[in-house]
Amino acid sequence: MKFLTSEKLTIIGAAGMIGSNMAQSAILMGLSSNICLYDPYTKGLEGVAEELLQCGFKGVRITYTDRIEEALKASKYIVTSGGAARKEGMTREDLLKGNAEIAIQCGKDIKQYCPDVKHVVVIFNPADITGLLVLLYSGLKPTQVSTLAALDSTRLRNELAKHLNIPPDQIAHCRTYGGHGEQMAVFSSTASVDGKPLNSLIGSSMLTDTAWKALKERVVQGGKQILTLRGRSSFQSPAFLSLEMIQAVMGGSQFDWPVGVYVSDNQFSNIMMAMETKLDKDGVHYQEVKGTPEEHNALMQSYEHLCQLRDELIRSGVMPPIKEWNRLNPNL
């Protein structure tokens, strides 16, 4: 099997459903011939590793450990799903404080054990905040840390395909920006259906205003729907999409969806949020989001919601005030 790199890829939370799916998919996608699995749950971790080793994969070295210093040593790429999972009845924000502490420790561990890491993808919720904390405490550059945000956009494409009864590939450039959660900003002006602007269909018999409103609500509640159907939070889709992100950073196929990125400019400041982005060997880069006035208003509301979550952690003493961030991370 041919791999993009032989540099070490570490998967944190490998005993969980996201992590174990990610481990197998990383091999099948040919990402790295050097994969390390980490989880503090030793028994489950060993079970995942044994199954992978019993697959008989060729050309790949699979190691596993419950010692974080061993897992991170010499790691060049990291994907972490190592937070608490969302349970039925919970929002992503309900996970805030507990997973914030996990993210802070993750950042500290990266700074101590693998400061030369090239890129880190954070996918445990609320990902915008946990990603921000990993960035802050790791000391890495903003281009080196990204978060999973694409799942909302892929859900938008899926809902449109089902409603219009067409193949998903006929729908292009579906976009949600801002927060990865119930406060996301769903954009219609960016998308097209079989070459036609999506906005030209909204309000027609194909997609009435009422149907569009209901469709957007299904997108916003997409994670909750998976919880209801499967009795657990999403794991296959976040595992695959996060690996596609790492693949792009490794120099593989480009990633065609929004990415959670650290933003600090004249409009949005000191926050991690989904933007129009590019992932390559130099990391993650964002550009200005373009949309209608109504869409930009929704994006601003989403940004303000993320700022509230951030400021809640600052008030509770979990993270320092923004003016002190530069002491922890000179790159901010």
C-alpha positions as CSV (number, residue, x, y, z in Angstrom):
1,M,0.0,0.0,0.0
2,K,1.3,3.5,-0.9
3,F,1.1,6.1,1.9
4,L,1.3,10.0,1.7
5,T,3.9,10.1,4.5
6,S,5.9,8.0,6.9
7,E,5.7,10.7,9.5
8,K,3.9,9.8,12.7
9,L,0.1,10.3,12.9
10,T,-1.3,10.1,16.4
11,I,-5.0,9.5,17.0
12,I,-6.1,10.6,20.5
13,G,-9.2,8.9,21.8
14,A,-8.6,5.8,19.7
15,A,-10.7,3.5,21.9
16,G,-13.8,5.4,21.2
17,M,-16.1,5.1,18.2
18,I,-14.7,8.1,16.3
19,G,-11.1,7.2,17.1
20,S,-11.4,3.5,16.1
21,N,-13.2,4.4,12.9
22,M,-10.5,7.0,12.2
23,A,-7.7,4.5,12.8
24,Q,-9.0,2.1,10.2
25,S,-9.9,4.8,7.7
26,A,-6.5,6.4,8.0
27,I,-4.9,3.2,6.9
28,L,-7.4,2.6,4.1
29,M,-6.9,6.2,2.8
30,G,-3.2,5.6,2.8
31,L,-2.3,8.6,5.0
32,S,0.6,7.4,7.0
33,S,2.6,4.2,7.4
34,N,3.3,5.2,11.0
35,I,0.1,5.4,13.1
36,C,0.0,5.6,16.9
37,L,-3.2,5.1,18.9
38,Y,-3.7,6.7,22.3
39,D,-6.4,6.3,24.9
40,P,-6.3,6.2,28.7
41,Y,-8.9,3.4,28.5
42,T,-6.2,0.7,28.2
43,K,-8.5,-2.4,27.7
44,G,-10.5,-0.7,24.9
45,L,-7.4,0.6,23.3
46,E,-5.8,-2.8,23.2
47,G,-9.0,-4.2,21.6
48,V,-9.0,-1.6,18.8
49,A,-5.3,-2.2,18.2
50,E,-5.7,-6.0,18.1
51,E,-8.5,-5.7,15.6
52,L,-6.5,-3.5,13.3
53,L,-3.5,-5.7,13.6
54,Q,-5.6,-8.7,12.7
55,C,-6.8,-7.0,9.5
56,G,-3.4,-7.9,8.0
57,F,-2.7,-4.5,6.6
58,K,0.5,-4.3,4.6
59,G,3.2,-1.6,4.9
60,V,1.9,0.1,8.0
61,R,3.3,0.2,11.6
62,I,0.5,0.4,14.2
63,T,1.5,1.2,17.7
64,Y,-0.7,1.9,20.7
65,T,-0.2,3.3,24.2
66,D,-2.0,4.7,27.2
67,R,0.9,7.0,28.0
68,I,0.4,10.4,26.4
69,E,4.1,11.2,26.4
70,E,4.8,8.1,24.3
71,A,1.9,8.8,22.0
72,L,3.0,12.3,21.2
73,K,6.7,11.8,21.0
74,A,7.9,12.7,17.5
75,S,4.3,13.1,16.3
76,K,3.9,15.3,13.2
77,Y,0.1,15.0,12.8
78,I,-2.5,14.7,15.5
79,V,-6.3,14.2,15.4
80,T,-8.0,14.3,18.8
81,S,-11.4,13.1,19.6
82,G,-10.4,12.7,23.2
83,G,-13.3,14.5,24.9
84,A,-16.6,13.3,26.5
85,A,-19.2,12.3,23.9
86,R,-22.5,14.1,23.5
87,K,-25.4,12.1,24.9
88,E,-29.1,12.3,24.1
89,G,-30.7,15.5,25.4
90,M,-27.4,17.4,25.5
91,T,-26.3,20.2,23.4
92,R,-22.6,20.7,22.4
93,E,-22.5,23.5,24.8
94,D,-23.5,21.2,27.7
95,L,-20.0,19.7,27.3
96,L,-18.3,23.0,27.7
97,K,-16.5,23.0,31.0
98,G,-15.5,19.3,31.2
99,N,-14.1,19.2,27.7
100,A,-12.5,22.6,28.1
101,E,-10.3,21.1,30.8
102,I,-9.4,18.1,28.5
103,A,-8.5,20.6,25.7
104,I,-6.3,22.6,28.0
105,Q,-4.4,19.5,29.1
106,C,-4.1,18.4,25.4
107,G,-2.5,21.7,24.5
108,K,-0.1,21.5,27.4
109,D,0.9,17.9,26.4
110,I,1.5,18.9,22.8
111,K,3.7,21.8,24.0
112,Q,5.7,19.5,26.2
113,Y,6.0,16.4,24.2
114,C,5.8,17.3,20.5
115,P,6.3,21.1,19.9
116,D,7.5,20.3,16.4
117,V,4.1,18.9,15.4
118,K,3.0,20.1,12.0
119,H,-0.8,20.1,12.4
120,V,-3.5,19.3,14.9
121,V,-7.2,18.7,14.2
122,V,-9.6,19.0,17.1
123,I,-13.0,17.3,16.8
124,F,-14.5,17.0,20.3
125,N,-17.3,19.3,21.2
126,P,-17.8,22.2,21.5
127,A,-15.1,22.1,18.9
128,D,-14.8,25.8,18.3
129,I,-13.9,26.3,22.0
130,T,-11.8,23.1,22.5
131,G,-9.8,24.0,19.4
132,L,-9.2,27.5,20.7
133,L,-7.9,26.1,24.0
134,V,-5.7,23.6,22.3
135,L,-4.2,26.4,20.3
136,L,-3.8,28.7,23.2
137,Y,-2.0,26.2,25.5
138,S,0.0,24.4,22.8
139,G,1.9,27.5,21.8
140,L,1.4,26.6,18.1
141,K,0.7,29.0,15.3
142,P,-3.0,29.6,14.3
143,T,-2.3,27.9,11.0
144,Q,-1.3,24.7,12.8
145,V,-4.6,24.0,14.6
146,S,-8.0,23.5,12.9
147,T,-11.3,22.1,14.0
148,L,-14.0,20.0,12.3
149,A,-16.7,22.2,11.0
150,A,-17.5,20.5,7.6
151,L,-20.2,18.2,9.1
152,D,-22.8,21.0,9.1
153,S,-22.1,21.7,5.4
154,T,-22.3,18.1,4.4
155,R,-25.6,17.8,6.3
156,L,-26.9,20.7,4.3
157,R,-26.0,19.0,1.0
158,N,-27.6,15.8,2.3
159,E,-30.8,17.4,3.2
160,L,-31.1,19.2,-0.1
161,A,-30.4,16.0,-2.0
162,K,-33.1,14.2,-0.1
163,H,-35.6,17.0,-0.5
164,L,-35.0,17.4,-4.3
165,N,-34.5,13.7,-4.8
166,I,-31.2,14.1,-6.7
167,P,-27.7,12.7,-6.3
168,P,-25.7,14.8,-3.8
169,D,-23.0,15.4,-6.4
170,Q,-25.4,17.6,-8.3
171,I,-25.3,20.0,-5.4
172,A,-22.2,22.2,-5.1
173,H,-20.6,24.6,-2.5
174,C,-23.0,24.0,0.4
175,R,-21.8,26.2,3.3
176,T,-22.4,26.8,6.9
177,Y,-20.2,29.2,8.8
178,G,-19.6,30.4,12.3
179,G,-20.1,28.0,15.2
180,H,-20.3,24.2,14.9
181,G,-23.6,23.9,16.7
182,E,-27.2,25.1,17.0
183,Q,-26.0,28.7,16.4
184,M,-24.5,28.0,13.0
185,A,-25.1,30.3,10.1
186,V,-26.6,28.4,7.1
187,F,-25.8,30.1,3.8
188,S,-27.8,29.5,0.7
189,S,-26.2,32.1,-1.6
190,T,-23.0,30.1,-2.0
191,A,-24.7,26.9,-3.2
192,S,-25.9,25.7,-6.6
193,V,-28.2,22.8,-7.7
194,D,-27.3,21.2,-11.0
195,G,-25.6,24.5,-12.0
196,K,-28.5,26.7,-10.9
197,P,-28.1,29.1,-7.8
198,L,-29.9,27.6,-4.8
199,N,-31.4,30.9,-4.1
200,S,-33.3,30.8,-7.4
201,L,-35.1,27.6,-6.2
202,I,-36.0,28.9,-2.7
203,G,-39.6,30.1,-2.8
204,S,-40.5,28.0,-5.9
205,S,-42.5,24.8,-6.0
206,M,-39.3,22.8,-5.8
207,L,-38.3,24.4,-2.5
208,T,-40.9,26.5,-0.9
209,D,-40.0,29.0,1.8
210,T,-41.7,26.8,4.4
211,A,-39.7,23.7,3.1
212,W,-36.5,25.7,3.2
213,K,-37.0,26.8,6.7
214,A,-37.8,23.2,7.8
215,L,-34.7,22.0,5.9
216,K,-32.4,24.4,7.6
217,E,-33.8,23.3,11.0
218,R,-33.0,19.7,10.2
219,V,-29.4,20.8,9.3
220,V,-29.0,22.6,12.6
221,Q,-30.4,19.6,14.5
222,G,-28.5,17.1,12.4
223,G,-26.4,15.9,15.3
224,K,-29.4,15.5,17.6
225,Q,-31.1,13.4,14.9
226,I,-28.2,11.0,14.8
227,L,-28.4,10.7,18.5
228,T,-32.1,9.8,18.3
229,L,-31.6,7.3,15.5
230,R,-28.5,5.6,16.8
231,G,-28.5,6.2,20.5
232,R,-25.1,7.8,20.3
233,S,-23.4,10.8,18.7
234,S,-22.0,10.8,15.2
235,F,-18.8,8.9,14.6
236,Q,-18.4,7.8,11.0
237,S,-18.8,11.2,9.4
238,P,-16.6,13.1,11.8
239,A,-13.9,10.4,11.6
240,F,-13.8,10.5,7.8
241,L,-14.0,14.3,7.4
242,S,-11.3,15.0,9.9
243,L,-9.0,12.6,8.1
244,E,-9.7,14.3,4.8
245,M,-8.5,17.5,6.6
246,I,-5.3,15.8,7.7
247,Q,-4.9,14.4,4.2
248,A,-4.9,17.9,2.7
249,V,-2.3,19.1,5.2
250,M,-0.1,16.1,4.3
251,G,-0.2,17.3,0.7
252,G,-3.0,15.0,-0.6
253,S,-6.3,15.9,-2.1
254,Q,-7.7,19.3,-1.3
255,F,-10.4,19.7,1.3
256,D,-13.5,21.2,-0.2
257,W,-15.5,22.1,3.0
258,P,-15.3,24.9,5.6
259,V,-12.8,24.4,8.4
260,G,-12.8,25.8,12.0
261,V,-9.9,28.2,12.1
262,Y,-8.5,30.9,14.5
263,V,-9.8,34.3,13.4
264,S,-8.6,37.6,14.5
265,D,-9.3,40.5,12.2
266,N,-11.3,43.7,12.0
267,Q,-14.6,41.9,12.0
268,F,-14.1,38.8,14.2
269,S,-11.5,38.6,16.9
270,N,-9.9,36.0,19.1
271,I,-12.1,33.1,18.3
272,M,-12.1,29.8,16.5
273,M,-15.0,29.4,14.0
274,A,-15.9,27.9,10.6
275,M,-14.8,30.1,7.7
276,E,-14.1,29.7,4.0
277,T,-10.6,28.1,4.2
278,K,-7.8,26.3,2.4
279,L,-5.8,23.5,3.9
280,D,-2.3,22.7,2.5
281,K,1.2,21.8,3.7
282,D,1.4,25.3,5.2
283,G,-1.6,24.7,7.4
284,V,-5.0,26.3,7.4
285,H,-5.8,29.8,5.9
286,Y,-9.1,31.6,5.9
287,Q,-10.6,34.3,3.7
288,E,-13.5,36.7,3.9
289,V,-16.9,35.0,3.9
290,K,-19.3,36.5,1.2
291,G,-23.0,36.3,1.5
292,T,-26.3,38.3,1.7
293,P,-26.9,40.9,4.4
294,E,-29.2,38.4,6.1
295,E,-26.5,35.7,6.0
296,H,-23.9,38.0,7.4
297,N,-26.3,38.9,10.2
298,A,-26.7,35.2,11.0
299,L,-22.9,34.8,11.0
300,M,-22.5,37.7,13.4
301,Q,-25.0,36.2,15.8
302,S,-23.1,32.9,15.6
303,Y,-19.8,34.7,16.3
304,E,-21.4,36.5,19.3
305,H,-22.6,33.2,20.7
306,L,-19.1,31.7,20.5
307,C,-17.7,34.8,22.2
308,Q,-20.2,34.3,25.0
309,L,-19.0,30.7,25.5
310,R,-15.4,31.9,25.5
311,D,-16.1,34.7,27.9
312,E,-18.0,32.3,30.2
313,L,-14.8,30.3,30.5
314,I,-12.8,33.4,31.2
315,R,-15.2,34.6,33.9
316,S,-15.1,31.1,35.6
317,G,-11.3,31.2,35.6
318,V,-10.9,28.2,33.3
319,M,-9.0,30.3,30.7
320,P,-7.2,33.6,31.1
321,P,-8.4,37.0,29.9
322,I,-7.6,37.7,26.2
323,K,-5.0,40.3,27.1
324,E,-3.0,37.5,28.7
325,W,-3.1,35.1,25.9
326,N,0.1,36.3,24.3
327,R,2.0,35.2,27.5
328,L,0.8,31.6,26.9
329,N,1.2,31.6,23.2
330,P,3.4,34.3,21.6
331,N,1.8,33.5,18.2
332,L,-1.5,35.0,19.3
